[in-house]
Amino acid sequence: MNKPMPIVLFGTAYWREVVDFDALVRHGTIDARDVDLVYRTDSVDEAYDWVIRQLAEHALGQPGPML
């Protein structure tokens, strides 16, 4: 893929417990930059704002709106 794909995981506490992204980085399973591709939240509004910013910056090549 040439451009990052925004990924939203709903249920912050759940995903913190189920997937240890720091351990994946330490073991070389993923790159440290990959952690920034995943947004964990409990809020639909926060998720929407984050996805819009990511798409504006990476898919459209424009700075995202300041929300």
mmCIF file of the N, C-alpha and C atoms, coordinates in Angstrom:
data_MODEL
# 
_entry.id   MODEL 
# 
loop_
_atom_site.group_PDB 
_atom_site.id 
_atom_site.type_symbol 
_atom_site.label_atom_id 
_atom_site.label_alt_id 
_atom_site.label_comp_id 
_atom_site.label_asym_id 
_atom_site.label_entity_id 
_atom_site.label_seq_id 
_atom_site.pdbx_PDB_ins_code 
_atom_site.Cartn_x 
_atom_site.Cartn_y 
_atom_site.Cartn_z 
_atom_site.occupancy 
_atom_site.B_iso_or_equiv 
_atom_site.pdbx_formal_charge 
_atom_site.auth_seq_id 
_atom_site.auth_comp_id 
_atom_site.auth_asym_id 
_atom_site.auth_atom_id 
_atom_site.pdbx_PDB_model_num 
ATOM 1   N N  . MET A 1 1  ? 0.847   -1.170 0.000  1.00 0.00 ? 1  MET A N  1 
ATOM 2   C CA . MET A 1 1  ? 0.000   0.000  0.000  1.00 0.00 ? 1  MET A CA 1 
ATOM 3   C C  . MET A 1 1  ? 0.891   1.230  0.000  1.00 0.00 ? 1  MET A C  1 
ATOM 4   N N  . ASN A 1 2  ? 0.501   2.206  -0.758 1.00 0.00 ? 2  ASN A N  1 
ATOM 5   C CA . ASN A 1 2  ? 1.264   3.447  -0.843 1.00 0.00 ? 2  ASN A CA 1 
ATOM 6   C C  . ASN A 1 2  ? 0.865   4.463  0.211  1.00 0.00 ? 2  ASN A C  1 
ATOM 7   N N  . LYS A 1 3  ? -0.361  4.373  0.670  1.00 0.00 ? 3  LYS A N  1 
ATOM 8   C CA . LYS A 1 3  ? -0.867  5.345  1.647  1.00 0.00 ? 3  LYS A CA 1 
ATOM 9   C C  . LYS A 1 3  ? -1.377  4.612  2.874  1.00 0.00 ? 3  LYS A C  1 
ATOM 10  N N  . PRO A 1 4  ? -1.229  5.232  4.043  1.00 0.00 ? 4  PRO A N  1 
ATOM 11  C CA . PRO A 1 4  ? -1.740  4.579  5.252  1.00 0.00 ? 4  PRO A CA 1 
ATOM 12  C C  . PRO A 1 4  ? -3.257  4.447  5.234  1.00 0.00 ? 4  PRO A C  1 
ATOM 13  N N  . MET A 1 5  ? -3.744  3.363  5.809  1.00 0.00 ? 5  MET A N  1 
ATOM 14  C CA . MET A 1 5  ? -5.181  3.154  5.928  1.00 0.00 ? 5  MET A CA 1 
ATOM 15  C C  . MET A 1 5  ? -5.562  3.339  7.394  1.00 0.00 ? 5  MET A C  1 
ATOM 16  N N  . PRO A 1 6  ? -6.401  4.319  7.686  1.00 0.00 ? 6  PRO A N  1 
ATOM 17  C CA . PRO A 1 6  ? -6.791  4.533  9.077  1.00 0.00 ? 6  PRO A CA 1 
ATOM 18  C C  . PRO A 1 6  ? -7.613  3.365  9.616  1.00 0.00 ? 6  PRO A C  1 
ATOM 19  N N  . ILE A 1 7  ? -7.259  2.939  10.816 1.00 0.00 ? 7  ILE A N  1 
ATOM 20  C CA . ILE A 1 7  ? -7.950  1.834  11.470 1.00 0.00 ? 7  ILE A CA 1 
ATOM 21  C C  . ILE A 1 7  ? -8.414  2.311  12.842 1.00 0.00 ? 7  ILE A C  1 
ATOM 22  N N  . VAL A 1 8  ? -9.683  2.129  13.128 1.00 0.00 ? 8  VAL A N  1 
ATOM 23  C CA . VAL A 1 8  ? -10.235 2.518  14.420 1.00 0.00 ? 8  VAL A CA 1 
ATOM 24  C C  . VAL A 1 8  ? -10.632 1.258  15.172 1.00 0.00 ? 8  VAL A C  1 
ATOM 25  N N  . LEU A 1 9  ? -10.167 1.168  16.408 1.00 0.00 ? 9  LEU A N  1 
ATOM 26  C CA . LEU A 1 9  ? -10.548 0.070  17.294 1.00 0.00 ? 9  LEU A CA 1 
ATOM 27  C C  . LEU A 1 9  ? -11.405 0.650  18.413 1.00 0.00 ? 9  LEU A C  1 
ATOM 28  N N  . PHE A 1 10 ? -12.650 0.213  18.492 1.00 0.00 ? 10 PHE A N  1 
ATOM 29  C CA . PHE A 1 10 ? -13.547 0.692  19.543 1.00 0.00 ? 10 PHE A CA 1 
ATOM 30  C C  . PHE A 1 10 ? -13.402 -0.187 20.783 1.00 0.00 ? 10 PHE A C  1 
ATOM 31  N N  . GLY A 1 11 ? -13.319 0.471  21.920 1.00 0.00 ? 11 GLY A N  1 
ATOM 32  C CA . GLY A 1 11 ? -13.163 -0.224 23.189 1.00 0.00 ? 11 GLY A CA 1 
ATOM 33  C C  . GLY A 1 11 ? -11.715 -0.124 23.660 1.00 0.00 ? 11 GLY A C  1 
ATOM 34  N N  . THR A 1 12 ? -11.331 1.053  24.116 1.00 0.00 ? 12 THR A N  1 
ATOM 35  C CA . THR A 1 12 ? -9.943  1.327  24.485 1.00 0.00 ? 12 THR A CA 1 
ATOM 36  C C  . THR A 1 12 ? -9.403  0.311  25.489 1.00 0.00 ? 12 THR A C  1 
ATOM 37  N N  . ALA A 1 13 ? -10.114 0.089  26.567 1.00 0.00 ? 13 ALA A N  1 
ATOM 38  C CA . ALA A 1 13 ? -9.638  -0.840 27.602 1.00 0.00 ? 13 ALA A CA 1 
ATOM 39  C C  . ALA A 1 13 ? -9.528  -2.254 27.056 1.00 0.00 ? 13 ALA A C  1 
ATOM 40  N N  . TYR A 1 14 ? -10.482 -2.671 26.260 1.00 0.00 ? 14 TYR A N  1 
ATOM 41  C CA . TYR A 1 14 ? -10.460 -4.016 25.676 1.00 0.00 ? 14 TYR A CA 1 
ATOM 42  C C  . TYR A 1 14 ? -9.217  -4.220 24.819 1.00 0.00 ? 14 TYR A C  1 
ATOM 43  N N  . TRP A 1 15 ? -8.986  -3.310 23.875 1.00 0.00 ? 15 TRP A N  1 
ATOM 44  C CA . TRP A 1 15 ? -7.855  -3.472 22.962 1.00 0.00 ? 15 TRP A CA 1 
ATOM 45  C C  . TRP A 1 15 ? -6.514  -3.310 23.670 1.00 0.00 ? 15 TRP A C  1 
ATOM 46  N N  . ARG A 1 16 ? -6.454  -2.501 24.709 1.00 0.00 ? 16 ARG A N  1 
ATOM 47  C CA . ARG A 1 16 ? -5.217  -2.371 25.487 1.00 0.00 ? 16 ARG A CA 1 
ATOM 48  C C  . ARG A 1 16 ? -4.861  -3.714 26.119 1.00 0.00 ? 16 ARG A C  1 
ATOM 49  N N  . GLU A 1 17 ? -5.878  -4.453 26.538 1.00 0.00 ? 17 GLU A N  1 
ATOM 50  C CA . GLU A 1 17 ? -5.650  -5.745 27.183 1.00 0.00 ? 17 GLU A CA 1 
ATOM 51  C C  . GLU A 1 17 ? -5.412  -6.865 26.170 1.00 0.00 ? 17 GLU A C  1 
ATOM 52  N N  . VAL A 1 18 ? -6.113  -6.836 25.061 1.00 0.00 ? 18 VAL A N  1 
ATOM 53  C CA . VAL A 1 18 ? -6.072  -7.938 24.101 1.00 0.00 ? 18 VAL A CA 1 
ATOM 54  C C  . VAL A 1 18 ? -4.839  -7.904 23.203 1.00 0.00 ? 18 VAL A C  1 
ATOM 55  N N  . VAL A 1 19 ? -4.433  -6.729 22.761 1.00 0.00 ? 19 VAL A N  1 
ATOM 56  C CA . VAL A 1 19 ? -3.281  -6.611 21.855 1.00 0.00 ? 19 VAL A CA 1 
ATOM 57  C C  . VAL A 1 19 ? -2.257  -5.677 22.478 1.00 0.00 ? 19 VAL A C  1 
ATOM 58  N N  . ASP A 1 20 ? -1.056  -6.194 22.681 1.00 0.00 ? 20 ASP A N  1 
ATOM 59  C CA . ASP A 1 20 ? 0.037   -5.397 23.239 1.00 0.00 ? 20 ASP A CA 1 
ATOM 60  C C  . ASP A 1 20 ? 0.890   -4.886 22.075 1.00 0.00 ? 20 ASP A C  1 
ATOM 61  N N  . PHE A 1 21 ? 0.523   -3.706 21.566 1.00 0.00 ? 21 PHE A N  1 
ATOM 62  C CA . PHE A 1 21 ? 1.223   -3.149 20.416 1.00 0.00 ? 21 PHE A CA 1 
ATOM 63  C C  . PHE A 1 21 ? 2.691   -2.882 20.716 1.00 0.00 ? 21 PHE A C  1 
ATOM 64  N N  . ASP A 1 22 ? 3.008   -2.479 21.946 1.00 0.00 ? 22 ASP A N  1 
ATOM 65  C CA . ASP A 1 22 ? 4.403   -2.239 22.322 1.00 0.00 ? 22 ASP A CA 1 
ATOM 66  C C  . ASP A 1 22 ? 5.218   -3.527 22.214 1.00 0.00 ? 22 ASP A C  1 
ATOM 67  N N  . ALA A 1 23 ? 4.637   -4.650 22.621 1.00 0.00 ? 23 ALA A N  1 
ATOM 68  C CA . ALA A 1 23 ? 5.330   -5.937 22.516 1.00 0.00 ? 23 ALA A CA 1 
ATOM 69  C C  . ALA A 1 23 ? 5.532   -6.323 21.053 1.00 0.00 ? 23 ALA A C  1 
ATOM 70  N N  . LEU A 1 24 ? 4.542   -6.054 20.219 1.00 0.00 ? 24 LEU A N  1 
ATOM 71  C CA . LEU A 1 24 ? 4.682   -6.355 18.788 1.00 0.00 ? 24 LEU A CA 1 
ATOM 72  C C  . LEU A 1 24 ? 5.846   -5.569 18.184 1.00 0.00 ? 24 LEU A C  1 
ATOM 73  N N  . VAL A 1 25 ? 5.998   -4.323 18.594 1.00 0.00 ? 25 VAL A N  1 
ATOM 74  C CA . VAL A 1 25 ? 7.118   -3.500 18.118 1.00 0.00 ? 25 VAL A CA 1 
ATOM 75  C C  . VAL A 1 25 ? 8.435   -4.079 18.639 1.00 0.00 ? 25 VAL A C  1 
ATOM 76  N N  . ARG A 1 26 ? 8.501   -4.382 19.923 1.00 0.00 ? 26 ARG A N  1 
ATOM 77  C CA . ARG A 1 26 ? 9.727   -4.919 20.528 1.00 0.00 ? 26 ARG A CA 1 
ATOM 78  C C  . ARG A 1 26 ? 10.192  -6.202 19.843 1.00 0.00 ? 26 ARG A C  1 
ATOM 79  N N  . HIS A 1 27 ? 9.265   -7.039 19.453 1.00 0.00 ? 27 HIS A N  1 
ATOM 80  C CA . HIS A 1 27 ? 9.606   -8.317 18.830 1.00 0.00 ? 27 HIS A CA 1 
ATOM 81  C C  . HIS A 1 27 ? 9.759   -8.206 17.307 1.00 0.00 ? 27 HIS A C  1 
ATOM 82  N N  . GLY A 1 28 ? 9.611   -7.001 16.771 1.00 0.00 ? 28 GLY A N  1 
ATOM 83  C CA . GLY A 1 28 ? 9.806   -6.793 15.344 1.00 0.00 ? 28 GLY A CA 1 
ATOM 84  C C  . GLY A 1 28 ? 8.655   -7.254 14.474 1.00 0.00 ? 28 GLY A C  1 
ATOM 85  N N  . THR A 1 29 ? 7.520   -7.541 15.092 1.00 0.00 ? 29 THR A N  1 
ATOM 86  C CA . THR A 1 29 ? 6.354   -7.983 14.332 1.00 0.00 ? 29 THR A CA 1 
ATOM 87  C C  . THR A 1 29 ? 5.768   -6.838 13.513 1.00 0.00 ? 29 THR A C  1 
ATOM 88  N N  . ILE A 1 30 ? 5.770   -5.658 14.091 1.00 0.00 ? 30 ILE A N  1 
ATOM 89  C CA . ILE A 1 30 ? 5.337   -4.455 13.383 1.00 0.00 ? 30 ILE A CA 1 
ATOM 90  C C  . ILE A 1 30 ? 6.368   -3.364 13.624 1.00 0.00 ? 30 ILE A C  1 
ATOM 91  N N  . ASP A 1 31 ? 6.360   -2.372 12.767 1.00 0.00 ? 31 ASP A N  1 
ATOM 92  C CA . ASP A 1 31 ? 7.228   -1.211 12.925 1.00 0.00 ? 31 ASP A CA 1 
ATOM 93  C C  . ASP A 1 31 ? 6.576   -0.236 13.907 1.00 0.00 ? 31 ASP A C  1 
ATOM 94  N N  . ALA A 1 32 ? 7.383   0.512  14.621 1.00 0.00 ? 32 ALA A N  1 
ATOM 95  C CA . ALA A 1 32 ? 6.855   1.479  15.593 1.00 0.00 ? 32 ALA A CA 1 
ATOM 96  C C  . ALA A 1 32 ? 5.899   2.469  14.925 1.00 0.00 ? 32 ALA A C  1 
ATOM 97  N N  . ARG A 1 33 ? 6.156   2.817  13.672 1.00 0.00 ? 33 ARG A N  1 
ATOM 98  C CA . ARG A 1 33 ? 5.266   3.752  12.962 1.00 0.00 ? 33 ARG A CA 1 
ATOM 99  C C  . ARG A 1 33 ? 3.885   3.154  12.724 1.00 0.00 ? 33 ARG A C  1 
ATOM 100 N N  . ASP A 1 34 ? 3.808   1.825  12.684 1.00 0.00 ? 34 ASP A N  1 
ATOM 101 C CA . ASP A 1 34 ? 2.517   1.165  12.447 1.00 0.00 ? 34 ASP A CA 1 
ATOM 102 C C  . ASP A 1 34 ? 1.535   1.398  13.589 1.00 0.00 ? 34 ASP A C  1 
ATOM 103 N N  . VAL A 1 35 ? 2.041   1.614  14.781 1.00 0.00 ? 35 VAL A N  1 
ATOM 104 C CA . VAL A 1 35 ? 1.166   1.847  15.938 1.00 0.00 ? 35 VAL A CA 1 
ATOM 105 C C  . VAL A 1 35 ? 0.341   3.114  15.712 1.00 0.00 ? 35 VAL A C  1 
ATOM 106 N N  . ASP A 1 36 ? 0.904   4.098  15.021 1.00 0.00 ? 36 ASP A N  1 
ATOM 107 C CA . ASP A 1 36 ? 0.178   5.347  14.754 1.00 0.00 ? 36 ASP A CA 1 
ATOM 108 C C  . ASP A 1 36 ? -0.952  5.171  13.742 1.00 0.00 ? 36 ASP A C  1 
ATOM 109 N N  . LEU A 1 37 ? -0.990  4.039  13.054 1.00 0.00 ? 37 LEU A N  1 
ATOM 110 C CA . LEU A 1 37 ? -2.058  3.788  12.082 1.00 0.00 ? 37 LEU A CA 1 
ATOM 111 C C  . LEU A 1 37 ? -3.350  3.345  12.759 1.00 0.00 ? 37 LEU A C  1 
ATOM 112 N N  . VAL A 1 38 ? -3.248  2.961  14.022 1.00 0.00 ? 38 VAL A N  1 
ATOM 113 C CA . VAL A 1 38 ? -4.399  2.442  14.749 1.00 0.00 ? 38 VAL A CA 1 
ATOM 114 C C  . VAL A 1 38 ? -4.820  3.462  15.801 1.00 0.00 ? 38 VAL A C  1 
ATOM 115 N N  . TYR A 1 39 ? -6.091  3.810  15.775 1.00 0.00 ? 39 TYR A N  1 
ATOM 116 C CA . TYR A 1 39 ? -6.640  4.760  16.744 1.00 0.00 ? 39 TYR A CA 1 
ATOM 117 C C  . TYR A 1 39 ? -7.619  4.018  17.636 1.00 0.00 ? 39 TYR A C  1 
ATOM 118 N N  . ARG A 1 40 ? -7.357  4.022  18.933 1.00 0.00 ? 40 ARG A N  1 
ATOM 119 C CA . ARG A 1 40 ? -8.237  3.366  19.894 1.00 0.00 ? 40 ARG A CA 1 
ATOM 120 C C  . ARG A 1 40 ? -9.063  4.425  20.604 1.00 0.00 ? 40 ARG A C  1 
ATOM 121 N N  . THR A 1 41 ? -10.366 4.187  20.660 1.00 0.00 ? 41 THR A N  1 
ATOM 122 C CA . THR A 1 41 ? -11.270 5.156  21.269 1.00 0.00 ? 41 THR A CA 1 
ATOM 123 C C  . THR A 1 41 ? -12.551 4.479  21.725 1.00 0.00 ? 41 THR A C  1 
ATOM 124 N N  . ASP A 1 42 ? -13.296 5.209  22.533 1.00 0.00 ? 42 ASP A N  1 
ATOM 125 C CA . ASP A 1 42 ? -14.629 4.784  22.938 1.00 0.00 ? 42 ASP A CA 1 
ATOM 126 C C  . ASP A 1 42 ? -15.687 5.723  22.372 1.00 0.00 ? 42 ASP A C  1 
ATOM 127 N N  . SER A 1 43 ? -15.254 6.691  21.579 1.00 0.00 ? 43 SER A N  1 
ATOM 128 C CA . SER A 1 43 ? -16.146 7.748  21.091 1.00 0.00 ? 43 SER A CA 1 
ATOM 129 C C  . SER A 1 43 ? -16.272 7.713  19.567 1.00 0.00 ? 43 SER A C  1 
ATOM 130 N N  . VAL A 1 44 ? -17.504 7.627  19.106 1.00 0.00 ? 44 VAL A N  1 
ATOM 131 C CA . VAL A 1 44 ? -17.755 7.662  17.665 1.00 0.00 ? 44 VAL A CA 1 
ATOM 132 C C  . VAL A 1 44 ? -17.326 9.014  17.094 1.00 0.00 ? 44 VAL A C  1 
ATOM 133 N N  . ASP A 1 45 ? -17.580 10.095 17.819 1.00 0.00 ? 45 ASP A N  1 
ATOM 134 C CA . ASP A 1 45 ? -17.201 11.429 17.341 1.00 0.00 ? 45 ASP A CA 1 
ATOM 135 C C  . ASP A 1 45 ? -15.688 11.568 17.200 1.00 0.00 ? 45 ASP A C  1 
ATOM 136 N N  . GLU A 1 46 ? -14.931 11.076 18.183 1.00 0.00 ? 46 GLU A N  1 
ATOM 137 C CA . GLU A 1 46 ? -13.468 11.120 18.096 1.00 0.00 ? 46 GLU A CA 1 
ATOM 138 C C  . GLU A 1 46 ? -12.980 10.279 16.920 1.00 0.00 ? 46 GLU A C  1 
ATOM 139 N N  . ALA A 1 47 ? -13.569 9.115  16.738 1.00 0.00 ? 47 ALA A N  1 
ATOM 140 C CA . ALA A 1 47 ? -13.183 8.239  15.635 1.00 0.00 ? 47 ALA A CA 1 
ATOM 141 C C  . ALA A 1 47 ? -13.435 8.932  14.299 1.00 0.00 ? 47 ALA A C  1 
ATOM 142 N N  . TYR A 1 48 ? -14.587 9.535  14.155 1.00 0.00 ? 48 TYR A N  1 
ATOM 143 C CA . TYR A 1 48 ? -14.929 10.240 12.918 1.00 0.00 ? 48 TYR A CA 1 
ATOM 144 C C  . TYR A 1 48 ? -13.932 11.356 12.639 1.00 0.00 ? 48 TYR A C  1 
ATOM 145 N N  . ASP A 1 49 ? -13.653 12.180 13.655 1.00 0.00 ? 49 ASP A N  1 
ATOM 146 C CA . ASP A 1 49 ? -12.709 13.290 13.472 1.00 0.00 ? 49 ASP A CA 1 
ATOM 147 C C  . ASP A 1 49 ? -11.332 12.778 13.071 1.00 0.00 ? 49 ASP A C  1 
ATOM 148 N N  . TRP A 1 50 ? -10.869 11.700 13.696 1.00 0.00 ? 50 TRP A N  1 
ATOM 149 C CA . TRP A 1 50 ? -9.556  11.152 13.401 1.00 0.00 ? 50 TRP A CA 1 
ATOM 150 C C  . TRP A 1 50 ? -9.501  10.605 11.977 1.00 0.00 ? 50 TRP A C  1 
ATOM 151 N N  . VAL A 1 51 ? -10.533 9.866  11.564 1.00 0.00 ? 51 VAL A N  1 
ATOM 152 C CA . VAL A 1 51 ? -10.560 9.307  10.209 1.00 0.00 ? 51 VAL A CA 1 
ATOM 153 C C  . VAL A 1 51 ? -10.575 10.432 9.174  1.00 0.00 ? 51 VAL A C  1 
ATOM 154 N N  . ILE A 1 52 ? -11.364 11.465 9.398  1.00 0.00 ? 52 ILE A N  1 
ATOM 155 C CA . ILE A 1 52 ? -11.418 12.594 8.460  1.00 0.00 ? 52 ILE A CA 1 
ATOM 156 C C  . ILE A 1 52 ? -10.044 13.253 8.337  1.00 0.00 ? 52 ILE A C  1 
ATOM 157 N N  . ARG A 1 53 ? -9.359  13.476 9.466  1.00 0.00 ? 53 ARG A N  1 
ATOM 158 C CA . ARG A 1 53 ? -8.004  14.073 9.423  1.00 0.00 ? 53 ARG A CA 1 
ATOM 159 C C  . ARG A 1 53 ? -7.040  13.173 8.669  1.00 0.00 ? 53 ARG A C  1 
ATOM 160 N N  . GLN A 1 54 ? -7.092  11.870 8.934  1.00 0.00 ? 54 GLN A N  1 
ATOM 161 C CA . GLN A 1 54 ? -6.186  10.941 8.268  1.00 0.00 ? 54 GLN A CA 1 
ATOM 162 C C  . GLN A 1 54 ? -6.422  10.916 6.764  1.00 0.00 ? 54 GLN A C  1 
ATOM 163 N N  . LEU A 1 55 ? -7.672  10.863 6.352  1.00 0.00 ? 55 LEU A N  1 
ATOM 164 C CA . LEU A 1 55 ? -7.992  10.840 4.927  1.00 0.00 ? 55 LEU A CA 1 
ATOM 165 C C  . LEU A 1 55 ? -7.597  12.147 4.247  1.00 0.00 ? 55 LEU A C  1 
ATOM 166 N N  . ALA A 1 56 ? -7.831  13.272 4.911  1.00 0.00 ? 56 ALA A N  1 
ATOM 167 C CA . ALA A 1 56 ? -7.459  14.567 4.333  1.00 0.00 ? 56 ALA A CA 1 
ATOM 168 C C  . ALA A 1 56 ? -5.950  14.654 4.148  1.00 0.00 ? 56 ALA A C  1 
ATOM 169 N N  . GLU A 1 57 ? -5.198  14.214 5.138  1.00 0.00 ? 57 GLU A N  1 
ATOM 170 C CA . GLU A 1 57 ? -3.741  14.318 5.074  1.00 0.00 ? 57 GLU A CA 1 
ATOM 171 C C  . GLU A 1 57 ? -3.123  13.306 4.127  1.00 0.00 ? 57 GLU A C  1 
ATOM 172 N N  . HIS A 1 58 ? -3.586  12.072 4.139  1.00 0.00 ? 58 HIS A N  1 
ATOM 173 C CA . HIS A 1 58 ? -2.909  11.008 3.408  1.00 0.00 ? 58 HIS A CA 1 
ATOM 174 C C  . HIS A 1 58 ? -3.557  10.666 2.070  1.00 0.00 ? 58 HIS A C  1 
ATOM 175 N N  . ALA A 1 59 ? -4.858  10.697 1.998  1.00 0.00 ? 59 ALA A N  1 
ATOM 176 C CA . ALA A 1 59 ? -5.526  10.329 0.750  1.00 0.00 ? 59 ALA A CA 1 
ATOM 177 C C  . ALA A 1 59 ? -5.687  11.520 -0.175 1.00 0.00 ? 59 ALA A C  1 
ATOM 178 N N  . LEU A 1 60 ? -5.909  12.695 0.407  1.00 0.00 ? 60 LEU A N  1 
ATOM 179 C CA . LEU A 1 60 ? -6.126  13.883 -0.411 1.00 0.00 ? 60 LEU A CA 1 
ATOM 180 C C  . LEU A 1 60 ? -4.902  14.791 -0.465 1.00 0.00 ? 60 LEU A C  1 
ATOM 181 N N  . GLY A 1 61 ? -3.922  14.517 0.393  1.00 0.00 ? 61 GLY A N  1 
ATOM 182 C CA . GLY A 1 61 ? -2.710  15.326 0.418  1.00 0.00 ? 61 GLY A CA 1 
ATOM 183 C C  . GLY A 1 61 ? -2.926  16.728 0.953  1.00 0.00 ? 61 GLY A C  1 
ATOM 184 N N  . GLN A 1 62 ? -3.947  16.906 1.778  1.00 0.00 ? 62 GLN A N  1 
ATOM 185 C CA . GLN A 1 62 ? -4.248  18.214 2.353  1.00 0.00 ? 62 GLN A CA 1 
ATOM 186 C C  . GLN A 1 62 ? -4.125  18.125 3.867  1.00 0.00 ? 62 GLN A C  1 
ATOM 187 N N  . PRO A 1 63 ? -3.754  19.208 4.497  1.00 0.00 ? 63 PRO A N  1 
ATOM 188 C CA . PRO A 1 63 ? -3.768  19.173 5.966  1.00 0.00 ? 63 PRO A CA 1 
ATOM 189 C C  . PRO A 1 63 ? -5.198  18.938 6.459  1.00 0.00 ? 63 PRO A C  1 
ATOM 190 N N  . GLY A 1 64 ? -5.314  18.131 7.482  1.00 0.00 ? 64 GLY A N  1 
ATOM 191 C CA . GLY A 1 64 ? -6.638  17.849 8.033  1.00 0.00 ? 64 GLY A CA 1 
ATOM 192 C C  . GLY A 1 64 ? -7.220  19.050 8.724  1.00 0.00 ? 64 GLY A C  1 
ATOM 193 N N  . PRO A 1 65 ? -8.536  19.110 8.840  1.00 0.00 ? 65 PRO A N  1 
ATOM 194 C CA . PRO A 1 65 ? -9.182  20.227 9.548  1.00 0.00 ? 65 PRO A CA 1 
ATOM 195 C C  . PRO A 1 65 ? -8.791  20.206 11.015 1.00 0.00 ? 65 PRO A C  1 
ATOM 196 N N  . MET A 1 66 ? -8.630  21.349 11.575 1.00 0.00 ? 66 MET A N  1 
ATOM 197 C CA . MET A 1 66 ? -8.307  21.456 13.000 1.00 0.00 ? 66 MET A CA 1 
ATOM 198 C C  . MET A 1 66 ? -9.603  21.333 13.780 1.00 0.00 ? 66 MET A C  1 
ATOM 199 N N  . LEU A 1 67 ? -9.790  20.204 14.447 1.00 0.00 ? 67 LEU A N  1 
ATOM 200 C CA . LEU A 1 67 ? -11.040 19.962 15.186 1.00 0.00 ? 67 LEU A CA 1 
ATOM 201 C C  . LEU A 1 67 ? -10.809 20.042 16.658 1.00 0.00 ? 67 LEU A C  1 
# 
